[in-house]
């Protein structure tokens, strides 16, 4: 017995629907696989880029370390050169100062002697002036008040 034509159409539509669902599932599965592969490729590219960036950073660190070492070496060299020049200048200044001091020592001694002579002359003149003033005052006192009594009462 043959099924009725309505059942045959229903069966045919049912198989067709299952076929369409199967095809859609295969297409969906293919899309997921394609997305998965694309994401793996992107991850591989990103991993390669990360590895390149890490290598580049390591290169930068090495270069920066070398640069900082060169800067430190240059600072030390400049400091040593500065210290050497500073010591040489200080020693030269000390030598010049000592030579100048030796050259001026005779002049200082002459100035001291001359100053001592001037002070002695002034002291002598002051003594003479004070003595003359005392003599004049004594004479004035004797004339105005009369001679002084010397001796105690």
Phi, psi and omega in degrees: 000129179273137177293158182294157181299330179293321180290322178298318179294319179296316178296318180297316179296323180295315179293323178296318178297317178297322178295316180296318178296320179296316179297317178297321178296319179296316178298316179299315179298319178297318178299317179294318179297318179298316178297320179298314179296318179298318179294324177295318178297317179296319178296320177297318177297317180296320178296318178296318179295318177299316180297318178296318180294321178296316178297320179294318177297319178297321177297317178299316180299317179297314180296318180296320178297315178297318180296315179296323178295319177296321179297315179298318178298318179295320178298314180297319179296315179296320180295318179296318179296317179297313180300318179298313179295319180299314179298317180297318180294316180296317179296319179296319178297315178301317180297314178297319180296316179297317179297317179296319178297316178297318181295325183270352182300315178299318179296319178298318178297317179297318179296318179297316179298315180298319178296318179297319178296317179298316180296318178297318179296319179294320179296318178297314179296321179295321179295314179297318180295317179294321179295317180294318179298317179297319178297314180297317181294321178297316179296318179297317180297317180296323181287319186280312186256349182098168182296149182279154174268123180256135176127342160134003178210000000 
